[in-house]
């Protein structure tokens, strides 16, 4: 007798959500928690993909428990502020253990209906997941694995591949922490979860690229994304410098070590600002803005290279710049250097950014209803911005398993009797 998934006919996406965005038509199945994989799915959902998030019954995504929380108006419901931004997703409660026949039947049926399966569970073998079998069930399926150190099927030491990881682990093992801080201080990790979000962005790009390949007539495939490797890839020129020249870059504090002006300075009002001017033309615009004479402060002598920065005149220029900022407020410094087309960035807090009308005029903050706490929230909008196929929020976050029965019925063909038979057994509730 054929399995349920063998008899299923593909129901085109979108079926449960509105039609919008450049990814409309993609259906993505997410088996993941915390940040990297869910945020990659979030980016897809922002731009029209129909995302089904598989969550363990009653437990759900661990990120749901992160403090602080936003409560409903009457205080009876609460949800992590971080999780309130996990919008546009359908929540499907399912026990991931595929040794349970009913779980395997449901999961394989979902695979038959989806274009992408995105996971960061790592222990697939223990759960009985066979990726080759999934690609036989759905030859156009794109399987995206997100982990700390990668899957051994793609190479490497299995003992390392099986190590657990979180964002700071990826930053340390991938080389970023070694680059942050001052030369005489300890390495530091960057917040908030930059390695997770970087990994998610790589995953988003991989999903889109593989999806285009399938739309052009290609087959589905597995894709492996390791946190440490995305972090290492972003070090970029560090590798060419070390491997070919033996130059090993390390912590340099708040100053770019190979050209200037390119440094952070404390201003008269106690705020900090960064000035940057790369290249000869930009350098001389900065010199003009600083009120210096070009012929006395030549680019080759003061700003072009590491050697120029370390020269007596290069050091004198840095000291002058530092004093120049100390005599002005951060805003005065920025306004003045704007006239000379020289970038000056003021270090901003979330409060500063939210208070700036420019960010609102760009549509960066949006409001939407969150069913899980029965209230409207305000959060960041969409990046990038599309002129003709913009992102949108069709629904905020919901409770664990909110959409389970509807998906079972409408997408997988389960009858009411079959759905009732699954309840109370730890499979879907």
Secondary structure, DSSP 8 states (H G I E B T S, - for coil): ---HHHH-----S-SSS---STTTT-EEEEE--SSHHHHHHHHHHHTT-EEEEEE-TTT--GGGG-SSEEE-TTSS-EEETTGGG--SEEEEE----TTSHHHHHHHHHHHHH-SEEEE----HHHHT--HHHHHHH-TT-EEEEEESS--GGGSS-HHHHT----HHHHHHHTTSGGGSS-TTS-----TTTHHHHHHHHHHHHHHHHHHHHHHTT---EEEEEEHHHHHHHTTTHHHHHHHHH-------TTB-SSSSSEEEEE-TTS-EEEEE--SHHHHHHHHHHTT--GGGS-HHHHTSSHHHHHSHHHHHHHHHHHHHHHTS-HHHHHHHHHTTT-EEEE---HHHHHH-HHHHHTT-EEEEEEGGGTEEEEEE--SS--SSS----S-----TTTTHHHHHHHTT---HHHHHHHTTTTS--
